[in-house]
Amino acid sequence: MRSRLNRSEPARLERKWTRLAVVWALYYFLAWTLGQDPRFTRQIIWFGAGLVGVFTVPLFARHVRFRDLPREGVLLGLFVLWGLTGLFVATDLTLFSRCLKLTAELALIVIAVSIILKNSGAGHWFFLAYLGVAAVRVFYGAEPVSMERITDTEIVSRIDNANTIGFLCALGVLGVFALWGEKSALWWRAGLVAGGGLALYGVVLSASRGAFATLIAIALLWPAMCLVGASKFKLKALIAALATLVVAFYVYRFVVQETYMGVRFISGTQLEDGSSQTRLQLFLIGLKLFAENPLFGCGLGQFGVASGTGFYAHNEVAEIASTTGLPGLLLYYSVYWGAWRRLSWSLRYLPDPLTRYRINVARMALLVLLISGALTRPNFFAQNTMFLLGISVGMAHWAERLAKQARRSAVWPPAGVAGFAGFPPSPHGAFP
């Protein structure tokens, strides 16, 4: 009897971590839907955060020790500490304090979410929240859902909070692709297609070029990394990947040729509009500021002040390099490198298709963050992407834990030794 109880204890503990993942995902959903209504913002933020704390603190207190902190979270903590050096060079201390608070939130969220997912692997709940946020923001936005609105290429004004709405909807599309490998039931697949259509509509409606570029990256990465990279049946997966790319191409052509998004996107890629030229200049200014002070930078959040433009850099690399110097840049991007290495290493020892699919979704999320950061936005200040980095880091530690167990138990042989269940492991990761 005691032996059976001991064997069931890990499963019981995993269920607790999974329930906590549901709580955090629900909080994200409420914060970016109902919490965006000024009438409920304070209640959602404070009351919701309190409830999350009630569920989180006891489990963390009993089962998490300092040695359990993810290395990536420690690096973000060091990044925050290095950001404190900006206190000596910052000129707008109010803005500096706000940005320092955001980086501290980034570190805390990544640490908390990664620990939860390391012990549960339940990242799909967060992706479901991403899809739910996209659907709600489209349905209950200021603009009615209609094809006429997105195909009007003579639009003068955009929707309110266009860039935020667009990126949230792009994350919704990412959620659809992440859940596609988790759910095989027909009604689930139909719901995901409908939700993906709404999220796609939201991206096009926003006319946000950054969100559209993110969407293009997702459409190109998913077939190669998840369909082909996670499947046992390579030929079937390759046909599905090619079909997906064909559909994506026709959707892209429609958007570019028939919508206001297309008008803005093409003018942006050709640097024919003032906005794109300004962003290029901001990037070059960021490099100049970095060259002037490569060690400490000009201080967190001080790019607009130091450059005299009043804007942020619209490029994460330029923003971090110019405001925190080379040490800050290395500390921040070491988080991405560490998570990527864990995920890629784990692929060598985990041949199960669903497990590989989850790993490649996490790798794809890292690339999406890098691409969106390089093209449009400083993600380390954006609360709606802090969770995504936490998901990738958490799934990296979850996959590494499984891979180490597999090696110890010698159930799955390492790459280059033998195949498993008809699936030849590849030392090169998920790409064919």
Secondary structure, DSSP 4 states (H G I P E B T S, - for coil): -HHHHHHHHHHHHHHHHHHHHHHHHHHHHHHTTGGGSTTTHHIIIIIIHHHHHHHHHHHHHHH--GGGS-HHHHHHHHHHHHHGGGGGT-S-HHHHHHHHHHHHHHHHHHHHHHHHHHHH--THHHHHHHHHHHHHHHHTSSS---HHHHS-TT--SPPTTHHHHHHHHHHHHHHHHHHHTT--SHHHHHHHHHHHHHHHHHHHHHT-HHHHHHHHHHHHHHIIIIIITT-S-HHHHHHHHHHHHHHHHHHHHHHHHHSHHHHHHHHHHTT-SHHHHHHHHHHHHHHHHHHH-TTTTT-TT-HHHHHTSSS--SSHHHHHHHHHHHHHHHHHHHHHHHHHHHHHHHHTT---HHHHHHHHHHHHHHHHHHHHHHHT--GGG-HHHHHHHHHHHHHHHHHHHHHHHHHHHTSSPPTTT--BTTB---TTTT--
